Amino acid sequence: TDIAELRVLAESLLQRHAEPETSPSVDSQPEQTEPAPVDAASDIVRALGIFRRLSEANPEDAELRAGLTQAGMAALAQAEHLLAQDETAKARSLFARLAGVPELPAERLTLLESELVRNEAIETALATARGLERRGRWFAPAQNNAAATLLEALQLDPGHERARTQLDALTQRRIEAAFAAVEQSKPK
């Protein structure tokens, strides 16, 4: 039937990105694995969409609801992975698709949403700092400058590498500008 074919298709989309269950043998060489050529998030979104539509059309089918939950868990894990890779927009897109998926762990959803909000605030601060920097507002005025904005991002995530790098580069440029000003003011 069409339902069975669609279910198999959705399951195969999810299976393409499942962790392989292998046990290493003593005699075998470590396998070289290459990254999958397909986009995991796209496949998971497709599977989630298939299971969602099938579940809506057949609300009494427990296997379809279980498939929807499985696809939702895969989407949740992928969103967490994307967020860890600093792919906030892609993670947000996947998170938005989780609405209405049954039996997802509320704690993980809440944590993911709070991390998304935090990362989005950091992304906004980084973009704002770049704009302030382009306008020459490196360290002044006191409350509306690139350095202060980057420090706000670092308060949200003290280990944020891009914010730290951007602040370090800004500080270095300011130091170089100060030395250049000192050199120019020396009598010749």
Backbone as JSON Lines, residues from 0, in Angstrom:
{"i":0,"aa":"T","n":[0.84,-1.19,0.0],"ca":[0.0,0.0,0.0],"c":[0.88,1.25,0.0]}
{"i":1,"aa":"D","n":[0.27,2.36,-0.32],"ca":[0.99,3.63,-0.34],"c":[1.53,3.99,1.04]}
{"i":2,"aa":"I","n":[0.74,3.72,2.07],"ca":[1.17,4.04,3.44],"c":[2.42,3.24,3.78]}
{"i":3,"aa":"A","n":[2.41,1.94,3.46],"ca":[3.57,1.1,3.76],"c":[4.81,1.57,3.0]}
{"i":4,"aa":"E","n":[4.64,1.95,1.75],"ca":[5.77,2.44,0.96],"c":[6.32,3.74,1.52]}
{"i":5,"aa":"L","n":[5.44,4.63,1.9],"ca":[5.89,5.9,2.48],"c":[6.59,5.67,3.81]}
{"i":6,"aa":"R","n":[6.08,4.75,4.62],"ca":[6.71,4.44,5.91],"c":[8.12,3.9,5.68]}
{"i":7,"aa":"V","n":[8.26,2.99,4.71],"ca":[9.59,2.44,4.39],"c":[10.52,3.54,3.92]}
{"i":8,"aa":"L","n":[10.02,4.43,3.07],"ca":[10.83,5.55,2.6],"c":[11.3,6.42,3.76]}
{"i":9,"aa":"A","n":[10.38,6.78,4.65],"ca":[10.74,7.62,5.8],"c":[11.75,6.91,6.7]}
{"i":10,"aa":"E","n":[11.54,5.63,6.93],"ca":[12.48,4.87,7.76],"c":[13.86,4.8,7.11]}
{"i":11,"aa":"S","n":[13.88,4.65,5.78],"ca":[15.18,4.58,5.1],"c":[15.9,5.94,5.15]}
{"i":12,"aa":"L","n":[15.13,7.02,5.08],"ca":[15.75,8.35,5.22],"c":[16.39,8.51,6.59]}
{"i":13,"aa":"L","n":[15.72,8.03,7.62],"ca":[16.29,8.11,8.98],"c":[17.48,7.17,9.12]}
{"i":14,"aa":"Q","n":[17.38,6.0,8.53],"ca":[18.43,4.99,8.67],"c":[19.73,5.43,8.02]}
{"i":15,"aa":"R","n":[19.66,6.25,6.98],"ca":[20.88,6.71,6.31],"c":[21.82,7.43,7.25]}
{"i":16,"aa":"H","n":[21.29,7.97,8.33],"ca":[22.11,8.78,9.23],"c":[22.21,8.19,10.63]}
{"i":17,"aa":"A","n":[21.76,6.96,10.79],"ca":[21.86,6.3,12.09],"c":[23.31,5.86,12.31]}
{"i":18,"aa":"E","n":[23.7,5.81,13.55],"ca":[25.05,5.35,13.89],"c":[25.17,3.86,13.53]}
{"i":19,"aa":"P","n":[26.2,3.46,12.81],"ca":[26.36,2.04,12.51],"c":[26.7,1.27,13.78]}
{"i":20,"aa":"E","n":[26.08,0.11,13.91],"ca":[26.35,-0.71,15.08],"c":[27.35,-1.79,14.68]}
{"i":21,"aa":"T","n":[28.62,-1.53,14.93],"ca":[29.65,-2.5,14.59],"c":[30.49,-2.76,15.81]}
{"i":22,"aa":"S","n":[31.01,-3.95,15.88],"ca":[31.94,-4.26,16.96],"c":[33.28,-4.55,16.31]}
{"i":23,"aa":"P","n":[34.32,-3.85,16.75],"ca":[35.62,-4.05,16.11],"c":[36.18,-5.43,16.43]}
{"i":24,"aa":"S","n":[36.74,-6.07,15.42],"ca":[37.39,-7.35,15.66],"c":[38.88,-7.11,15.86]}
{"i":25,"aa":"V","n":[39.53,-8.06,16.48],"ca":[40.94,-7.91,16.79],"c":[41.78,-7.86,15.52]}
{"i":26,"aa":"D","n":[41.4,-8.65,14.52],"ca":[42.19,-8.76,13.3],"c":[41.89,-7.67,12.28]}
{"i":27,"aa":"S","n":[40.79,-6.97,12.43],"ca":[40.39,-6.04,11.37],"c":[41.11,-4.7,11.5]}
{"i":28,"aa":"Q","n":[41.32,-4.11,10.35],"ca":[41.88,-2.76,10.3],"c":[40.77,-1.77,10.59]}
{"i":29,"aa":"P","n":[41.09,-0.61,11.19],"ca":[40.04,0.38,11.39],"c":[39.48,0.82,10.05]}
{"i":30,"aa":"E","n":[38.16,0.91,10.0],"ca":[37.52,1.33,8.76],"c":[37.65,2.82,8.56]}
{"i":31,"aa":"Q","n":[37.91,3.19,7.32],"ca":[37.92,4.6,6.96],"c":[36.5,4.96,6.55]}
{"i":32,"aa":"T","n":[35.89,5.87,7.27],"ca":[34.54,6.26,6.91],"c":[34.58,7.67,6.34]}
{"i":33,"aa":"E","n":[33.85,7.88,5.29],"ca":[33.77,9.19,4.66],"c":[32.45,9.81,5.05]}
{"i":34,"aa":"P","n":[32.4,11.14,5.11],"ca":[31.14,11.78,5.43],"c":[30.08,11.42,4.39]}
{"i":35,"aa":"A","n":[28.86,11.28,4.88],"ca":[27.76,10.95,3.97],"c":[27.58,12.11,2.98]}
{"i":36,"aa":"P","n":[27.33,11.78,1.71],"ca":[27.21,12.84,0.72],"c":[25.87,13.57,0.79]}
{"i":37,"aa":"V","n":[24.97,13.06,1.6],"ca":[23.64,13.68,1.69],"c":[23.54,14.51,2.95]}
{"i":38,"aa":"D","n":[22.64,15.45,2.92],"ca":[22.44,16.33,4.06],"c":[21.51,15.65,5.06]}
{"i":39,"aa":"A","n":[22.03,15.35,6.24],"ca":[21.25,14.64,7.25],"c":[20.0,15.42,7.64]}
{"i":40,"aa":"A","n":[20.13,16.72,7.82],"ca":[18.97,17.52,8.24],"c":[17.86,17.45,7.21]}
{"i":41,"aa":"S","n":[18.19,17.5,5.93],"ca":[17.17,17.43,4.88],"c":[16.45,16.1,4.89]}
{"i":42,"aa":"D","n":[17.2,15.02,5.05],"ca":[16.58,13.69,5.1],"c":[15.68,13.56,6.33]}
{"i":43,"aa":"I","n":[16.14,14.06,7.44],"ca":[15.35,13.96,8.67],"c":[14.07,14.79,8.55]}
{"i":44,"aa":"V","n":[14.18,15.97,7.95],"ca":[12.99,16.81,7.74],"c":[12.0,16.09,6.83]}
{"i":45,"aa":"R","n":[12.5,15.45,5.77],"ca":[11.61,14.71,4.86],"c":[10.91,13.57,5.61]}
{"i":46,"aa":"A","n":[11.68,12.82,6.39],"ca":[11.1,11.71,7.15],"c":[10.07,12.22,8.15]}
{"i":47,"aa":"L","n":[10.41,13.3,8.82],"ca":[9.48,13.88,9.79],"c":[8.19,14.31,9.1]}
{"i":48,"aa":"G","n":[8.31,14.93,7.94],"ca":[7.13,15.35,7.19],"c":[6.26,14.19,6.74]}
{"i":49,"aa":"I","n":[6.91,13.12,6.29],"ca":[6.16,11.93,5.86],"c":[5.41,11.34,7.04]}
{"i":50,"aa":"F","n":[6.11,11.11,8.15],"ca":[5.46,10.52,9.31],"c":[4.36,11.43,9.87]}
{"i":51,"aa":"R","n":[4.59,12.74,9.83],"ca":[3.58,13.67,10.33],"c":[2.3,13.56,9.5]}
{"i":52,"aa":"R","n":[2.45,13.6,8.2],"ca":[1.26,13.53,7.33],"c":[0.56,12.18,7.44]}
{"i":53,"aa":"L","n":[1.33,11.1,7.5],"ca":[0.72,9.78,7.65],"c":[0.0,9.66,9.0]}
{"i":54,"aa":"S","n":[0.61,10.19,10.05],"ca":[0.0,10.13,11.39],"c":[-1.27,10.96,11.46]}
{"i":55,"aa":"E","n":[-1.27,12.11,10.8],"ca":[-2.47,12.94,10.79],"c":[-3.6,12.26,10.02]}
{"i":56,"aa":"A","n":[-3.25,11.56,8.95],"ca":[-4.27,10.87,8.16],"c":[-4.75,9.58,8.83]}
{"i":57,"aa":"N","n":[-3.89,9.02,9.68],"ca":[-4.21,7.75,10.36],"c":[-3.89,7.88,11.86]}
{"i":58,"aa":"P","n":[-4.65,8.67,12.59],"ca":[-4.3,8.97,13.99],"c":[-4.34,7.76,14.92]}
{"i":59,"aa":"E","n":[-4.98,6.69,14.53],"ca":[-5.07,5.5,15.39],"c":[-3.9,4.54,15.19]}
{"i":60,"aa":"D","n":[-3.07,4.78,14.2],"ca":[-1.98,3.87,13.87],"c":[-0.78,4.13,14.8]}
{"i":61,"aa":"A","n":[-0.58,3.23,15.74],"ca":[0.48,3.39,16.75],"c":[1.87,3.33,16.12]}
{"i":62,"aa":"E","n":[2.03,2.51,15.08],"ca":[3.33,2.4,14.43],"c":[3.72,3.72,13.75]}
{"i":63,"aa":"L","n":[2.74,4.38,13.16],"ca":[3.02,5.67,12.52],"c":[3.36,6.72,13.58]}
{"i":64,"aa":"R","n":[2.65,6.71,14.7],"ca":[2.98,7.65,15.79],"c":[4.38,7.38,16.33]}
{"i":65,"aa":"A","n":[4.73,6.09,16.43],"ca":[6.08,5.74,16.89],"c":[7.12,6.21,15.88]}
{"i":66,"aa":"G","n":[6.82,6.09,14.59],"ca":[7.73,6.58,13.56],"c":[7.89,8.09,13.63]}
{"i":67,"aa":"L","n":[6.77,8.78,13.9],"ca":[6.83,10.24,14.06],"c":[7.72,10.61,15.25]}
{"i":68,"aa":"T","n":[7.56,9.89,16.34],"ca":[8.4,10.15,17.51],"c":[9.87,9.86,17.2]}
{"i":69,"aa":"Q","n":[10.13,8.75,16.49],"ca":[11.51,8.42,16.12],"c":[12.11,9.51,15.23]}
{"i":70,"aa":"A","n":[11.34,9.98,14.26],"ca":[11.82,11.06,13.39],"c":[12.02,12.33,14.2]}
{"i":71,"aa":"G","n":[11.14,12.59,15.15],"ca":[11.28,13.76,16.02],"c":[12.55,13.68,16.87]}
{"i":72,"aa":"M","n":[12.84,12.5,17.38],"ca":[14.07,12.32,18.17],"c":[15.3,12.53,17.29]}
{"i":73,"aa":"A","n":[15.25,12.04,16.05],"ca":[16.36,12.26,15.12],"c":[16.52,13.75,14.82]}
{"i":74,"aa":"A","n":[15.4,14.45,14.64],"ca":[15.46,15.89,14.37],"c":[15.99,16.64,15.58]}
{"i":75,"aa":"L","n":[15.58,16.24,16.76],"ca":[16.07,16.87,17.98],"c":[17.58,16.67,18.12]}
{"i":76,"aa":"A","n":[18.04,15.45,17.9],"ca":[19.48,15.17,17.98],"c":[20.25,15.96,16.92]}
{"i":77,"aa":"Q","n":[19.69,16.04,15.71],"ca":[20.35,16.79,14.64],"c":[20.39,18.27,14.97]}
{"i":78,"aa":"A","n":[19.31,18.81,15.54],"ca":[19.29,20.23,15.93],"c":[20.35,20.5,17.0]}
{"i":79,"aa":"E","n":[20.47,19.59,17.96],"ca":[21.5,19.74,18.99],"c":[22.89,19.7,18.36]}
{"i":80,"aa":"H","n":[23.1,18.81,17.4],"ca":[24.39,18.71,16.71],"c":[24.68,20.0,15.94]}
{"i":81,"aa":"L","n":[23.69,20.5,15.2],"ca":[23.89,21.72,14.44],"c":[24.22,22.9,15.36]}
{"i":82,"aa":"L","n":[23.55,22.95,16.5],"ca":[23.82,24.03,17.45],"c":[25.25,23.93,17.97]}
{"i":83,"aa":"A","n":[25.7,22.72,18.24],"ca":[27.08,22.52,18.71],"c":[28.09,22.91,17.62]}
{"i":84,"aa":"Q","n":[27.67,22.83,16.35],"ca":[28.53,23.21,15.23],"c":[28.39,24.69,14.88]}
{"i":85,"aa":"D","n":[27.69,25.43,15.72],"ca":[27.48,26.88,15.52],"c":[26.62,27.16,14.29]}
{"i":86,"aa":"E","n":[25.71,26.26,14.0],"ca":[24.76,26.42,12.88],"c":[23.4,26.76,13.47]}
{"i":87,"aa":"T","n":[23.31,27.91,14.1],"ca":[22.12,28.29,14.86],"c":[20.89,28.37,13.98]}
{"i":88,"aa":"A","n":[20.97,28.97,12.82],"ca":[19.79,29.13,11.96],"c":[19.24,27.77,11.52]}
{"i":89,"aa":"K","n":[20.12,26.85,11.15],"ca":[19.67,25.51,10.76],"c":[19.06,24.77,11.95]}
{"i":90,"aa":"A","n":[19.67,24.93,13.12],"ca":[19.13,24.29,14.32],"c":[17.75,24.85,14.66]}
{"i":91,"aa":"R","n":[17.58,26.17,14.52],"ca":[16.29,26.8,14.79],"c":[15.23,26.27,13.83]}
{"i":92,"aa":"S","n":[15.6,26.11,12.56],"ca":[14.66,25.6,11.56],"c":[14.19,24.19,11.92]}
{"i":93,"aa":"L","n":[15.11,23.34,12.32],"ca":[14.74,21.98,12.73],"c":[13.88,22.02,14.0]}
{"i":94,"aa":"F","n":[14.25,22.84,14.95],"ca":[13.5,22.95,16.2],"c":[12.05,23.35,15.92]}
{"i":95,"aa":"A","n":[11.85,24.26,15.0],"ca":[10.5,24.72,14.68],"c":[9.63,23.58,14.15]}
{"i":96,"aa":"R","n":[10.24,22.61,13.53],"ca":[9.49,21.49,12.97],"c":[9.1,20.45,14.02]}
{"i":97,"aa":"L","n":[9.59,20.6,15.24],"ca":[9.3,19.62,16.29],"c":[7.95,19.86,16.98]}
{"i":98,"aa":"A","n":[7.33,20.99,16.72],"ca":[6.05,21.29,17.36],"c":[5.04,20.19,17.04]}
{"i":99,"aa":"G","n":[4.42,19.68,18.06],"ca":[3.37,18.67,17.88],"c":[3.86,17.25,17.77]}
{"i":100,"aa":"V","n":[5.18,17.03,17.81],"ca":[5.68,15.66,17.76],"c":[5.52,15.06,19.16]}
{"i":101,"aa":"P","n":[4.83,13.9,19.24],"ca":[4.55,13.32,20.57],"c":[5.79,12.7,21.21]}
{"i":102,"aa":"E","n":[5.75,12.69,22.52],"ca":[6.7,11.94,23.36],"c":[8.16,12.36,23.22]}
{"i":103,"aa":"L","n":[8.4,13.62,22.91],"ca":[9.78,14.11,22.92],"c":[10.1,14.57,24.34]}
{"i":104,"aa":"P","n":[11.33,14.37,24.79],"ca":[11.68,14.75,26.16],"c":[11.63,16.28,26.36]}
{"i":105,"aa":"A","n":[10.74,16.7,27.22],"ca":[10.52,18.13,27.46],"c":[11.79,18.82,27.93]}
{"i":106,"aa":"E","n":[12.59,18.14,28.75],"ca":[13.81,18.76,29.27],"c":[14.78,19.1,28.14]}
{"i":107,"aa":"R","n":[14.93,18.17,27.19],"ca":[15.83,18.43,26.06],"c":[15.31,19.54,25.17]}
{"i":108,"aa":"L","n":[13.99,19.56,24.95],"ca":[13.4,20.62,24.14],"c":[13.6,21.98,24.79]}
{"i":109,"aa":"T","n":[13.38,22.04,26.1],"ca":[13.55,23.3,26.83],"c":[15.0,23.76,26.79]}
{"i":110,"aa":"L","n":[15.92,22.84,27.0],"ca":[17.34,23.18,26.97],"c":[17.75,23.64,25.57]}
{"i":111,"aa":"L","n":[17.28,22.93,24.55],"ca":[17.61,23.32,23.18],"c":[17.07,24.71,22.88]}
{"i":112,"aa":"E","n":[15.85,24.98,23.28],"ca":[15.28,26.3,23.01],"c":[16.05,27.4,23.73]}
{"i":113,"aa":"S","n":[16.45,27.17,24.97],"ca":[17.2,28.2,25.68],"c":[18.58,28.4,25.05]}
{"i":114,"aa":"E","n":[19.2,27.33,24.58],"ca":[20.5,27.44,23.9],"c":[20.35,28.19,22.58]}
{"i":115,"aa":"L","n":[19.24,27.94,21.87],"ca":[18.99,28.65,20.63],"c":[18.84,30.14,20.88]}
{"i":116,"aa":"V","n":[18.08,30.49,21.9],"ca":[17.88,31.91,22.23],"c":[19.21,32.56,22.58]}
{"i":117,"aa":"R","n":[20.01,31.86,23.37],"ca":[21.33,32.38,23.76],"c":[22.22,32.56,22.53]}
{"i":118,"aa":"N","n":[22.27,31.54,21.67],"ca":[23.12,31.64,20.48],"c":[22.64,32.72,19.52]}
{"i":119,"aa":"E","n":[21.33,32.88,19.41],"ca":[20.8,33.94,18.56],"c":[21.18,35.32,19.11]}
{"i":120,"aa":"A","n":[21.17,35.46,20.43],"ca":[21.6,36.72,21.04],"c":[23.08,36.98,20.77]}
{"i":121,"aa":"I","n":[23.87,35.93,20.82],"ca":[25.3,36.07,20.53],"c":[25.51,36.44,19.07]}
{"i":122,"aa":"E","n":[24.8,35.77,18.16],"ca":[24.91,36.09,16.73],"c":[24.53,37.55,16.48]}
{"i":123,"aa":"T","n":[23.47,38.01,17.12],"ca":[23.05,39.41,16.97],"c":[24.13,40.35,17.49]}
{"i":124,"aa":"A","n":[24.72,40.01,18.64],"ca":[25.79,40.84,19.2],"c":[27.0,40.88,18.28]}
{"i":125,"aa":"L","n":[27.37,39.75,17.68],"ca":[28.51,39.72,16.77],"c":[28.26,40.59,15.54]}
{"i":126,"aa":"A","n":[27.05,40.48,14.99],"ca":[26.71,41.3,13.82],"c":[26.69,42.79,14.19]}
{"i":127,"aa":"T","n":[26.14,43.11,15.34],"ca":[26.1,44.51,15.79],"c":[27.51,45.04,15.99]}
{"i":128,"aa":"A","n":[28.37,44.23,16.59],"ca":[29.75,44.64,16.82],"c":[30.48,44.9,15.5]}
{"i":129,"aa":"R","n":[30.23,44.06,14.5],"ca":[30.86,44.28,13.19],"c":[30.4,45.61,12.6]}
{"i":130,"aa":"G","n":[29.12,45.91,12.73],"ca":[28.61,47.19,12.23],"c":[29.21,48.37,12.96]}
{"i":131,"aa":"L","n":[29.3,48.28,14.28],"ca":[29.9,49.36,15.07],"c":[31.38,49.53,14.71]}
{"i":132,"aa":"E","n":[32.04,48.42,14.49],"ca":[33.45,48.47,14.13],"c":[33.64,49.16,12.78]}
{"i":133,"aa":"R","n":[32.8,48.83,11.81],"ca":[32.89,49.48,10.49],"c":[32.67,50.99,10.6]}
{"i":134,"aa":"R","n":[31.87,51.41,11.56],"ca":[31.61,52.85,11.74],"c":[32.66,53.52,12.63]}
{"i":135,"aa":"G","n":[33.69,52.77,13.01],"ca":[34.77,53.34,13.8],"c":[34.47,53.44,15.28]}
{"i":136,"aa":"R","n":[33.43,52.81,15.74],"ca":[33.06,52.86,17.16],"c":[33.65,51.65,17.88]}
{"i":137,"aa":"W","n":[34.96,51.62,17.94],"ca":[35.65,50.48,18.51],"c":[35.45,50.39,20.02]}
{"i":138,"aa":"F","n":[35.79,51.49,20.73],"ca":[35.74,51.47,22.19],"c":[34.93,52.64,22.76]}
{"i":139,"aa":"A","n":[34.39,53.47,21.9],"ca":[33.61,54.62,22.35],"c":[32.46,54.82,21.38]}
{"i":140,"aa":"P","n":[31.37,55.38,21.83],"ca":[31.03,55.85,23.18],"c":[30.91,54.68,24.16]}
{"i":141,"aa":"A","n":[30.88,55.02,25.41],"ca":[31.01,54.03,26.47],"c":[30.02,52.87,26.38]}
{"i":142,"aa":"Q","n":[28.78,53.11,26.08],"ca":[27.78,52.03,26.11],"c":[27.43,51.46,24.74]}
{"i":143,"aa":"N","n":[27.88,52.09,23.68],"ca":[27.47,51.65,22.35],"c":[28.68,51.55,21.44]}
{"i":144,"aa":"N","n":[29.51,50.53,21.71],"ca":[30.7,50.34,20.9],"c":[30.93,48.85,20.66]}
{"i":145,"aa":"A","n":[31.8,48.55,19.73],"ca":[32.04,47.16,19.34],"c":[32.57,46.32,20.5]}
{"i":146,"aa":"A","n":[33.52,46.87,21.24],"ca":[34.12,46.11,22.34],"c":[33.09,45.77,23.42]}
{"i":147,"aa":"A","n":[32.27,46.74,23.79],"ca":[31.24,46.49,24.81],"c":[30.24,45.44,24.33]}
{"i":148,"aa":"T","n":[29.9,45.49,23.05],"ca":[28.95,44.53,22.5],"c":[29.54,43.13,22.48]}
{"i":149,"aa":"L","n":[30.82,43.02,22.15],"ca":[31.49,41.72,22.18],"c":[31.6,41.19,23.6]}
{"i":150,"aa":"L","n":[31.83,42.07,24.56],"ca":[31.88,41.64,25.96],"c":[30.52,41.12,26.41]}
{"i":151,"aa":"E","n":[29.44,41.72,25.91],"ca":[28.1,41.21,26.23],"c":[27.93,39.79,25.68]}
{"i":152,"aa":"A","n":[28.41,39.55,24.47],"ca":[28.34,38.2,23.89],"c":[29.14,37.22,24.73]}
{"i":153,"aa":"L","n":[30.31,37.65,25.19],"ca":[31.14,36.78,26.01],"c":[30.55,36.54,27.4]}
{"i":154,"aa":"Q","n":[29.72,37.43,27.88],"ca":[29.01,37.16,29.14],"c":[28.01,36.02,28.95]}
{"i":155,"aa":"L","n":[27.41,35.94,27.76],"ca":[26.47,34.86,27.48],"c":[27.2,33.52,27.31]}
{"i":156,"aa":"D","n":[28.39,33.57,26.73],"ca":[29.19,32.37,26.51],"c":[30.66,32.75,26.58]}
{"i":157,"aa":"P","n":[31.27,32.63,27.77],"ca":[32.67,33.05,27.94],"c":[33.65,32.34,27.02]}
{"i":158,"aa":"G","n":[33.3,31.18,26.53],"ca":[34.21,30.45,25.66],"c":[33.91,30.6,24.18]}
{"i":159,"aa":"H","n":[33.04,31.53,23.83],"ca":[32.65,31.67,22.42],"c":[33.85,32.13,21.6]}
{"i":160,"aa":"E","n":[34.32,31.26,20.73],"ca":[35.57,31.49,20.01],"c":[35.51,32.68,19.05]}
{"i":161,"aa":"R","n":[34.42,32.8,18.31],"ca":[34.34,33.92,17.35],"c":[34.27,35.25,18.07]}
{"i":162,"aa":"A","n":[33.54,35.33,19.18],"ca":[33.46,36.59,19.93],"c":[34.83,36.93,20.5]}
{"i":163,"aa":"R","n":[35.52,35.94,21.04],"ca":[36.85,36.17,21.61],"c":[37.82,36.61,20.51]}
{"i":164,"aa":"T","n":[37.8,35.94,19.36],"ca":[38.68,36.28,18.25],"c":[38.4,37.69,17.74]}
{"i":165,"aa":"Q","n":[37.13,38.01,17.61],"ca":[36.75,39.34,17.13],"c":[37.2,40.42,18.11]}
{"i":166,"aa":"L","n":[37.05,40.17,19.42],"ca":[37.49,41.14,20.42],"c":[39.01,41.26,20.43]}
{"i":167,"aa":"D","n":[39.71,40.13,20.32],"ca":[41.18,40.18,20.28],"c":[41.67,40.97,19.07]}
{"i":168,"aa":"A","n":[41.06,40.74,17.9],"ca":[41.46,41.46,16.69],"c":[41.18,42.95,16.84]}
{"i":169,"aa":"L","n":[40.04,43.29,17.41],"ca":[39.68,44.69,17.63],"c":[40.68,45.36,18.58]}
{"i":170,"aa":"T","n":[41.01,44.67,19.65],"ca":[41.98,45.2,20.61],"c":[43.34,45.4,19.96]}
{"i":171,"aa":"Q","n":[43.77,44.44,19.16],"ca":[45.06,44.54,18.48],"c":[45.07,45.73,17.52]}
{"i":172,"aa":"R","n":[43.99,45.91,16.77],"ca":[43.92,47.07,15.86],"c":[43.98,48.37,16.64]}
{"i":173,"aa":"R","n":[43.33,48.43,17.8],"ca":[43.34,49.64,18.62],"c":[44.75,49.92,19.14]}
{"i":174,"aa":"I","n":[45.44,48.89,19.55],"ca":[46.83,49.05,20.03],"c":[47.7,49.57,18.89]}
{"i":175,"aa":"E","n":[47.57,48.97,17.71],"ca":[48.36,49.41,16.56],"c":[48.05,50.85,16.19]}
{"i":176,"aa":"A","n":[46.78,51.23,16.26],"ca":[46.39,52.62,15.95],"c":[46.98,53.57,16.98]}
{"i":177,"aa":"A","n":[47.01,53.17,18.24],"ca":[47.58,54.02,19.29],"c":[49.08,54.21,19.07]}
{"i":178,"aa":"F","n":[49.8,53.13,18.75],"ca":[51.24,53.25,18.48],"c":[51.49,54.12,17.25]}
{"i":179,"aa":"A","n":[50.65,53.97,16.23],"ca":[50.81,54.79,15.03],"c":[50.59,56.27,15.37]}
{"i":180,"aa":"A","n":[49.63,56.55,16.23],"ca":[49.37,57.94,16.63],"c":[50.55,58.5,17.42]}
{"i":181,"aa":"V","n":[51.13,57.68,18.26],"ca":[52.3,58.11,19.04],"c":[53.47,58.41,18.1]}
{"i":182,"aa":"E","n":[53.69,57.53,17.14],"ca":[54.78,57.74,16.18],"c":[54.59,59.03,15.37]}
{"i":183,"aa":"Q","n":[53.36,59.3,14.99],"ca":[53.08,60.51,14.2],"c":[53.25,61.77,15.02]}
{"i":184,"aa":"S","n":[53.05,61.69,16.32],"ca":[53.15,62.88,17.16],"c":[54.58,63.19,17.55]}
{"i":185,"aa":"K","n":[55.52,62.29,17.31],"ca":[56.92,62.55,17.63],"c":[57.47,63.61,16.69]}
{"i":186,"aa":"P","n":[58.29,64.52,17.23],"ca":[58.91,65.51,16.35],"c":[59.92,64.81,15.45]}
{"i":187,"aa":"K","n":[60.03,65.34,14.25],"ca":[60.95,64.71,13.29],"c":[62.25,65.41,13.2]}
